[in-house]
Amino acid sequence: MITIMTDCRHLSGFKLQCKIVMQMIQVVENGSLNQPINDMNGALHQYPSNKAYVQDLILNIIMELFPNLNKVLVETLVIQMFNNVDNWKEFKGTIRDLMVSMRSFSSTSDEFY
């Protein structure tokens, strides 16, 4: 059964967004989705699992938005998000590391602005 966070009054901004991402990843990581997820075109994905599809989707979205980020670093952070999905402190730290990498990229790229 999927548990949805219902009381968000004590969360705001960064923490709330992290909790939302964490819960979406938990649904995939814990096998709550029994059927393959549709891809961006509405067709069933061709990956061996929903987890592999979502990991690749997250990686591709981040790399598309921030093409100068190191792909190996982003892959590592995406895997860490899945590995830490049941540990709030570690998960939040992984998201923070990703944001620091994005901030470093944005401060060196005038085209970003």
SULDA-V504336 format. One line per field, one symbol per residue. ss: DSSP state (H for helix, E for strand, C for the rest). burial: 1 if it has 9 or more other C-alpha atoms within 8 Angstrom, else 0. A space follows every 50 residues. Layout:
# SULDA-V504336
ss->???
burial->???
This chain:
# SULDA-V504336
ss->CCCCCCCCCCCCHHHHHHHHHHHHHHHHHCCCCCCCCECCCCCECCCCCH HHHHHHHHHHHHHHHCCCCCHHHHHHHHHHHHHCCCCHHHHHHHHHHHHH HHHHHHHHCHHHC
burial->00000000000100111100011011111001000101000000100001 01111001100110010010000110111111011000001101101100 1100110000000
